[in-house]
């Protein structure tokens, strides 16, 4: 996950609120982003071990991943409004408590159903933590320069967590997969203790778009259910057809609420800009590719190539390590060549990596497979920051917060539906490799289509 904040004017430093400790606010924000990013990656390499202990098929493994990202994507905009209503500090505390408690339930889950339900609650906690963490930084650092440095540290914590997730998950799974969830408990407790040193947050009476929020959750959940469960038992069954129907009805209700509601969650006039539509589509498809690869390669390394969980985690290190080390180059490339070059180049690189992974022979050395994953991760990391900058510059300044929230929502939706879609293709094929190849080629085609569309992007800052 990447969040960019742009400031056109730097105001002189304002005094910090009484009782506030900027470093405490930054520490809390970093810890929050760390556990949220960690849990989006750490669970993948543990999936085969979870299935051995709790049972379930491929659809159950998909729900373990998508339950988290589904709630994250569906509720992140609501969480931002909720944060403003009760104050960022209280909202962060509520989100972290939910996250810690649900992590404990995940670790103690006696069966797959309880684990999946707890992952849904974890996603709700993550959705509440993410926007409130940034709000705490915004409140604690009044000076624009210091705030920019604080946000850079905040983003670094997420990058470290994303890079370390597969390795830490693999190492802990060697002992017991339940530890990957218990790991969140001490981190969450430390975050809550540090939070006590952060000053009280202001509150703003912001109305909630309940119709839009409920229809968004219902629609995304129904679509995800139909994709995942339909693959194993057939898409013509009444429950699957009913789920698709619920999605259509929910989508219609959501669009009507956004068009006619007094306080829409996602103002539809935001989509009048072609730049906004292309940027959101590219962000969505990029996360389909990244999450889809992490999910399918975790299964590939362990189930098909017989690697232990820890070794499977290590095989992700070339990709995640290169993402972490090359990410600082993205702003320089954007400044030198413009935003369109890293956006289109990153998508082309990701598509090339996806095609390479799909076309390799079955007996390809395992280290070669790990190296071929690098273009997928690096390509994705090169597109997100310039896409974010272009999106924020394409809307009025007063819409920047909404546009940023919508971008994060689309990215998390892409991750959720990417795992669902790739898993559905795997389930529909008798041979794992055949399913892997079909799914990766399909995602590569989608990435190339958004790359072509991105050629139309022009960086014209909104006045």
C-alpha positions as CSV (number, residue, x, y, z in Angstrom):
1,X,0.0,0.0,0.0
2,X,1.2,3.4,-0.9
3,X,-0.1,6.8,0.1
4,X,1.2,10.0,-1.3
5,X,0.5,13.4,0.1
6,X,1.1,16.5,-1.9
7,X,1.3,20.1,-0.7
8,X,1.4,23.0,-3.0
9,X,2.1,25.6,-0.4
10,X,4.2,25.3,2.8
11,X,2.8,27.1,5.7
12,X,4.9,28.3,8.6
13,X,5.1,25.9,11.5
14,X,2.3,26.2,13.9
15,X,2.5,25.3,17.5
16,X,1.7,21.7,18.3
17,X,-1.4,21.2,20.4
18,X,-1.0,21.0,24.1
19,X,-0.3,17.5,25.4
20,X,0.6,16.3,21.9
21,X,3.8,14.3,21.2
22,X,4.6,14.3,17.5
23,X,7.0,11.4,17.8
24,X,4.4,9.4,19.6
25,X,1.9,10.1,16.9
26,X,4.4,9.0,14.2
27,X,5.3,5.8,16.2
28,X,1.6,4.9,16.5
29,X,1.0,5.5,12.8
30,X,4.0,3.4,11.8
31,X,3.0,0.6,14.1
32,X,-0.5,0.6,12.7
33,X,0.6,0.6,9.1
34,X,3.2,-2.1,9.9
35,X,0.6,-4.6,11.2
36,X,-1.9,-3.8,8.5
37,X,0.6,-4.3,5.7
38,X,2.1,-7.3,7.4
39,X,-1.2,-9.1,7.7
40,X,-1.9,-8.6,4.0
41,X,1.2,-10.7,3.1
42,X,2.2,-12.9,6.0
43,X,-0.7,-15.3,5.8
44,X,-0.1,-16.5,2.2
45,X,2.8,-18.9,2.9
46,X,0.9,-20.3,5.8
47,X,-2.1,-21.4,3.7
48,X,-1.1,-25.0,3.1
49,X,-0.4,-25.5,6.8
50,X,-3.7,-24.0,7.7
51,X,-5.5,-26.4,5.3
52,X,-3.7,-29.4,6.8
53,X,-4.8,-28.4,10.3
54,X,-8.3,-27.0,9.7
55,X,-9.3,-28.7,6.5
56,X,-11.2,-27.0,3.7
57,X,-10.5,-26.7,0.0
58,X,-9.1,-24.0,-2.2
59,X,-12.1,-21.8,-1.7
60,X,-11.5,-21.8,2.0
61,X,-7.9,-20.6,1.5
62,X,-9.2,-17.8,-0.8
63,X,-11.6,-16.6,1.9
64,X,-8.7,-16.4,4.4
65,X,-7.1,-13.9,2.2
66,X,-10.1,-12.1,0.6
67,X,-12.0,-11.8,3.9
68,X,-9.3,-9.4,5.1
69,X,-8.9,-7.4,1.9
70,X,-12.7,-7.3,1.2
71,X,-13.6,-5.6,4.4
72,X,-10.6,-3.3,4.1
73,X,-11.7,-2.1,0.7
74,X,-15.4,-1.8,1.4
75,X,-15.0,0.1,4.7
76,X,-11.9,2.4,4.2
77,X,-14.0,5.4,3.1
78,X,-16.4,4.9,6.0
79,X,-13.5,4.7,8.4
80,X,-12.3,8.1,7.2
81,X,-15.7,9.6,8.0
82,X,-16.0,7.8,11.3
83,X,-12.5,9.1,12.2
84,X,-13.6,12.6,11.7
85,X,-16.8,12.1,13.7
86,X,-15.2,10.8,16.8
87,X,-11.7,12.0,16.4
88,X,-8.7,10.2,14.9
89,X,-7.2,9.1,18.3
90,X,-10.4,7.4,19.4
91,X,-11.0,5.8,16.0
92,X,-7.4,4.5,15.9
93,X,-7.8,3.0,19.3
94,X,-11.1,1.3,18.3
95,X,-9.6,-0.1,15.1
96,X,-6.5,-1.4,16.9
97,X,-8.5,-3.1,19.6
98,X,-10.6,-4.8,17.0
99,X,-7.5,-5.8,15.1
100,X,-5.8,-7.2,18.2
101,X,-8.8,-9.1,19.5
102,X,-9.6,-10.6,16.0
103,X,-5.9,-11.6,15.7
104,X,-6.2,-13.5,18.9
105,X,-9.3,-15.2,17.7
106,X,-7.6,-16.1,14.4
107,X,-4.7,-17.7,16.3
108,X,-7.1,-19.7,18.5
109,X,-9.5,-20.6,15.7
110,X,-10.8,-24.2,16.2
111,X,-12.1,-24.4,12.6
112,X,-11.9,-22.7,9.3
113,X,-15.2,-20.8,9.7
114,X,-14.1,-19.1,12.9
115,X,-10.8,-18.2,11.2
116,X,-12.5,-16.7,8.2
117,X,-14.9,-14.7,10.3
118,X,-12.1,-13.3,12.4
119,X,-10.3,-12.3,9.3
120,X,-13.3,-10.2,8.2
121,X,-13.1,-8.4,11.6
122,X,-9.4,-8.0,11.1
123,X,-10.1,-6.2,7.8
124,X,-12.5,-3.9,9.6
125,X,-9.8,-3.0,12.1
126,X,-7.3,-2.4,9.3
127,X,-9.7,-0.1,7.5
128,X,-10.1,2.0,10.6
129,X,-6.3,2.1,11.4
130,X,-5.1,3.2,8.0
131,X,-6.8,6.6,7.5
132,X,-6.6,7.5,11.2
133,X,-2.9,6.8,11.3
134,X,-2.4,9.5,8.6
135,X,-4.8,11.8,10.3
136,X,-2.7,11.5,13.5
137,X,0.4,12.5,11.6
138,X,-1.5,15.4,10.0
139,X,-2.6,16.7,13.4
140,X,0.8,16.3,15.1
141,X,3.0,17.8,12.4
142,X,1.8,21.3,11.4
143,X,4.9,22.1,9.4
144,X,4.6,20.8,5.9
145,X,8.3,19.8,5.6
146,X,8.3,17.9,8.9
147,X,5.0,16.3,7.9
148,X,6.4,15.1,4.6
149,X,9.3,13.5,6.4
150,X,7.0,11.8,8.9
151,X,4.8,10.4,6.1
152,X,8.0,9.0,4.4
153,X,8.9,7.2,7.6
154,X,5.3,6.0,7.9
155,X,5.4,4.6,4.3
156,X,8.8,3.0,5.0
157,X,7.2,1.0,7.8
158,X,4.6,-0.4,5.4
159,X,7.3,-1.3,2.8
160,X,9.4,-3.1,5.4
161,X,6.3,-5.1,6.6
162,X,5.3,-6.0,3.0
163,X,8.9,-7.2,2.2
164,X,9.2,-9.1,5.5
165,X,5.7,-10.6,5.5
166,X,6.4,-13.8,3.4
167,X,9.7,-14.5,5.2
168,X,8.3,-13.9,8.7
169,X,5.2,-15.9,7.8
170,X,7.3,-18.8,6.5
171,X,9.6,-18.8,9.5
172,X,6.8,-18.7,12.1
173,X,4.7,-21.3,10.2
174,X,7.6,-23.8,10.6
175,X,6.8,-23.6,14.3
176,X,3.1,-23.1,14.2
177,X,1.0,-21.1,11.8
178,X,-1.1,-19.7,14.6
179,X,1.9,-17.6,15.8
180,X,1.6,-15.4,12.7
181,X,-1.6,-14.0,14.2
182,X,-0.4,-13.9,17.8
183,X,2.5,-11.7,16.6
184,X,0.0,-8.8,16.2
185,X,-0.9,-8.8,19.9
186,X,2.3,-7.3,21.4
187,X,2.6,-4.9,18.5
188,X,-1.0,-3.8,19.0
189,X,-0.6,-3.4,22.8
190,X,2.6,-1.3,22.3
191,X,0.7,0.9,19.8
192,X,-2.1,1.5,22.3
193,X,0.3,2.3,25.1
194,X,2.1,4.8,22.9
195,X,-1.2,6.2,21.8
196,X,-1.8,7.4,25.4
197,X,0.9,10.0,24.8
198,X,-0.8,11.4,21.7
199,X,-3.0,14.5,22.2
200,X,-6.7,14.4,21.9
201,X,-8.0,14.7,18.3
202,X,-10.6,17.2,17.1
203,X,-14.1,16.1,16.0
204,X,-16.1,17.1,13.0
205,X,-19.8,16.4,12.5
206,X,-19.6,14.4,9.3
207,X,-22.8,12.6,8.1
208,X,-22.5,8.9,7.1
209,X,-23.8,7.6,3.8
210,X,-25.3,4.5,5.3
211,X,-27.1,3.4,2.1
212,X,-24.0,3.6,0.1
213,X,-21.9,1.9,2.7
214,X,-24.2,-1.0,3.3
215,X,-24.8,-1.6,-0.4
216,X,-21.0,-1.5,-1.1
217,X,-20.3,-4.2,1.5
218,X,-23.2,-6.3,0.3
219,X,-22.3,-6.0,-3.3
220,X,-18.6,-6.7,-2.9
221,X,-19.3,-9.7,-0.6
222,X,-21.9,-11.1,-3.0
223,X,-19.6,-10.8,-6.0
224,X,-16.6,-12.3,-4.1
225,X,-18.8,-15.2,-2.9
226,X,-20.1,-15.9,-6.4
227,X,-16.6,-15.9,-7.9
228,X,-15.0,-18.1,-5.3
229,X,-17.8,-20.6,-4.6
230,X,-19.0,-20.8,-8.2
231,X,-15.7,-22.1,-9.3
232,X,-15.9,-25.3,-7.2
233,X,-19.5,-26.2,-7.7
234,X,-20.5,-24.5,-10.9
235,X,-21.8,-21.0,-11.7
236,X,-25.3,-22.3,-12.6
237,X,-26.4,-23.2,-9.1
238,X,-29.2,-21.1,-7.5
239,X,-27.0,-19.8,-4.6
240,X,-24.4,-18.5,-7.1
241,X,-27.0,-17.0,-9.4
242,X,-28.6,-15.4,-6.4
243,X,-25.3,-13.9,-5.3
244,X,-24.7,-12.4,-8.7
245,X,-28.3,-10.9,-8.5
246,X,-27.5,-9.4,-5.1
247,X,-24.4,-7.8,-6.5
248,X,-26.4,-6.3,-9.4
249,X,-29.1,-4.9,-7.1
250,X,-26.5,-3.6,-4.6
251,X,-24.6,-1.9,-7.4
252,X,-27.7,-0.2,-8.6
253,X,-28.6,0.9,-5.1
254,X,-25.0,2.2,-4.5
255,X,-25.0,4.2,-7.7
256,X,-28.4,5.7,-6.9
257,X,-27.2,6.7,-3.4
258,X,-24.1,8.3,-4.8
259,X,-26.1,10.2,-7.4
260,X,-29.0,11.4,-5.3
261,X,-27.7,11.3,-1.8
262,X,-27.0,14.5,0.1
263,X,-23.6,13.2,1.4
264,X,-22.3,10.6,-1.1
265,X,-19.5,8.3,-0.1
266,X,-18.0,8.4,-3.6
267,X,-19.2,11.5,-5.6
268,X,-19.9,10.4,-9.1
269,X,-18.7,13.6,-10.7
270,X,-15.2,12.5,-9.7
271,X,-15.4,10.0,-12.6
272,X,-16.0,12.7,-15.2
273,X,-12.2,12.9,-15.7
274,X,-10.8,10.3,-18.1
275,X,-7.5,10.6,-16.1
276,X,-9.3,9.5,-12.9
277,X,-10.9,6.5,-14.6
278,X,-7.7,5.3,-16.2
279,X,-5.7,5.8,-13.0
280,X,-8.3,3.9,-10.9
281,X,-8.4,1.1,-13.5
282,X,-4.7,0.8,-13.6
283,X,-4.4,0.8,-9.8
284,X,-7.2,-1.9,-9.6
285,X,-5.6,-4.2,-12.2
286,X,-2.1,-3.7,-10.8
287,X,-3.3,-5.1,-7.4
288,X,-5.1,-8.0,-9.2
289,X,-1.7,-8.9,-10.6
290,X,0.3,-8.5,-7.4
291,X,-2.1,-10.2,-5.0
292,X,-2.9,-12.9,-7.5
293,X,0.8,-13.8,-8.0
294,X,1.6,-13.9,-4.2
295,X,-1.4,-16.2,-3.7
296,X,-0.7,-18.6,-6.5
297,X,3.0,-18.7,-6.1
298,X,2.7,-19.5,-2.4
299,X,0.7,-22.6,-3.3
300,X,3.0,-23.3,-6.3
301,X,6.2,-23.4,-4.2
302,X,4.8,-25.6,-1.4
303,X,2.2,-27.8,-3.1
304,X,3.9,-28.3,-6.5
305,X,7.6,-27.9,-5.8
306,X,7.5,-29.4,-2.2
307,X,9.2,-26.4,-0.5
308,X,8.8,-25.9,3.3
309,X,7.0,-22.8,4.4
310,X,10.2,-21.0,5.4
311,X,11.9,-21.7,2.1
312,X,8.7,-20.6,0.3
313,X,8.9,-17.3,2.2
314,X,12.6,-16.9,1.3
315,X,11.8,-17.3,-2.4
316,X,9.7,-14.1,-2.2
317,X,12.7,-12.2,-0.9
318,X,14.2,-11.3,-4.3
319,X,10.8,-9.7,-5.4
320,X,10.0,-7.9,-2.1
321,X,13.6,-6.9,-1.5
322,X,13.9,-5.3,-4.9
323,X,10.6,-3.5,-4.4
324,X,11.8,-2.0,-1.1
325,X,15.2,-1.1,-2.5
326,X,14.1,0.4,-5.8
327,X,11.0,2.3,-4.6
328,X,13.1,5.4,-3.7
329,X,14.0,5.7,-7.4
330,X,10.4,6.2,-8.5
331,X,10.2,9.9,-7.6
332,X,13.5,10.6,-9.4
333,X,12.3,8.7,-12.5
334,X,9.0,10.6,-12.4
335,X,10.7,14.0,-12.0
336,X,13.1,13.3,-14.9
337,X,10.8,11.7,-17.4
338,X,7.3,12.6,-16.3
339,X,4.6,10.5,-14.6
340,X,3.5,8.6,-17.7
341,X,6.9,6.9,-18.2
342,X,7.0,5.0,-14.8
343,X,3.2,4.3,-15.0
344,X,3.4,2.7,-18.5
345,X,6.8,1.2,-18.0
346,X,5.9,-0.3,-14.7
347,X,2.8,-1.9,-16.2
348,X,4.7,-3.3,-19.2
349,X,7.3,-4.7,-16.8
350,X,4.6,-6.4,-14.6
351,X,3.0,-7.9,-17.7
352,X,6.3,-9.3,-18.9
353,X,6.9,-10.9,-15.5
354,X,3.4,-12.4,-15.5
355,X,3.9,-13.9,-19.0
356,X,7.3,-15.3,-18.1
357,X,5.9,-17.0,-15.0
358,X,3.1,-18.5,-17.0
359,X,5.4,-19.8,-19.8
360,X,8.2,-21.5,-17.8
361,X,8.5,-25.3,-18.0
362,X,7.4,-27.4,-15.0
363,X,11.0,-28.3,-14.1
364,X,12.4,-24.8,-14.1
365,X,14.9,-24.4,-11.3
366,X,13.2,-22.9,-8.3
367,X,15.6,-19.9,-8.1
368,X,14.8,-18.9,-11.6
369,X,11.1,-18.8,-10.7
370,X,11.9,-16.5,-7.8
371,X,13.9,-14.2,-10.1
372,X,11.1,-14.1,-12.6
373,X,8.7,-12.8,-9.9
374,X,10.8,-9.6,-9.5
375,X,9.4,-7.8,-12.6
376,X,5.8,-8.3,-11.2
377,X,6.6,-6.6,-7.9
378,X,9.0,-3.9,-9.2
379,X,6.6,-3.1,-12.0
380,X,3.7,-2.6,-9.6
381,X,5.8,-0.5,-7.2
382,X,6.7,1.9,-10.1
383,X,3.1,2.6,-11.0
384,X,1.5,3.4,-7.7
385,X,3.3,6.6,-6.6
386,X,3.0,8.4,-10.0
387,X,-0.6,7.1,-10.4
388,X,-1.4,8.6,-7.0
389,X,0.2,11.9,-7.9
390,X,-1.6,12.1,-11.2
391,X,-4.9,11.3,-9.6
392,X,-4.6,13.9,-6.9
393,X,-3.4,16.5,-9.4
394,X,-6.5,15.7,-11.6
395,X,-9.0,16.8,-9.0
396,X,-9.7,20.0,-7.1
397,X,-7.7,20.4,-3.9
398,X,-10.8,20.0,-1.7
399,X,-11.4,16.6,-3.4
400,X,-7.9,15.3,-2.7
401,X,-8.8,13.4,0.4
402,X,-11.8,11.7,-1.3
403,X,-9.8,10.9,-4.4
404,X,-7.0,9.3,-2.2
405,X,-9.6,7.2,-0.3
406,X,-11.2,6.1,-3.6
407,X,-7.8,5.1,-4.9
408,X,-7.0,3.0,-1.9
409,X,-10.5,1.4,-2.1
410,X,-10.0,0.4,-5.7
411,X,-6.5,-1.0,-4.9
412,X,-7.8,-3.2,-2.1
413,X,-10.8,-4.3,-4.2
414,X,-8.3,-5.3,-6.9
415,X,-6.4,-7.4,-4.3
416,X,-9.5,-9.1,-3.0
417,X,-11.0,-9.9,-6.4
418,X,-7.6,-10.8,-7.8
419,X,-7.2,-13.6,-5.3
420,X,-10.8,-14.6,-5.9
421,X,-10.4,-14.7,-9.7
422,X,-7.1,-16.4,-9.8
423,X,-8.3,-19.0,-7.3
424,X,-11.5,-19.6,-9.3
425,X,-9.4,-20.3,-12.4
426,X,-7.2,-22.7,-10.4
427,X,-10.3,-24.5,-9.1
428,X,-11.8,-24.9,-12.5
429,X,-8.8,-26.7,-13.9
430,X,-7.8,-30.3,-13.2
431,X,-4.1,-29.5,-13.4
432,X,-2.6,-26.8,-11.2
433,X,-0.1,-25.6,-13.7
434,X,-2.7,-25.2,-16.4
435,X,-4.8,-23.1,-14.0
436,X,-1.7,-21.1,-13.1
437,X,-0.9,-20.4,-16.7
438,X,-4.4,-19.4,-17.7
439,X,-4.8,-17.0,-14.8
440,X,-1.5,-15.3,-15.1
441,X,-1.9,-14.8,-18.9
442,X,-5.3,-13.4,-18.4
443,X,-4.1,-10.9,-15.8
444,X,-1.1,-10.0,-18.1
445,X,-3.6,-9.1,-20.8
446,X,-5.6,-6.9,-18.4
447,X,-2.4,-5.2,-17.3
448,X,-1.4,-4.5,-20.9
449,X,-4.8,-3.1,-21.7
450,X,-4.5,-0.6,-18.8
451,X,-0.9,0.2,-20.0
452,X,-2.3,1.1,-23.5
453,X,-5.0,3.2,-21.8
454,X,-2.3,4.9,-19.7
455,X,-0.6,6.2,-22.8
456,X,-3.4,8.8,-23.0
457,X,-2.5,10.2,-19.5
458,X,-1.2,13.7,-19.4
459,X,0.0,15.4,-16.2
460,X,-2.0,18.6,-16.1
461,X,-2.4,19.8,-12.5
462,X,-5.9,20.9,-11.7
463,X,-6.2,24.6,-10.9
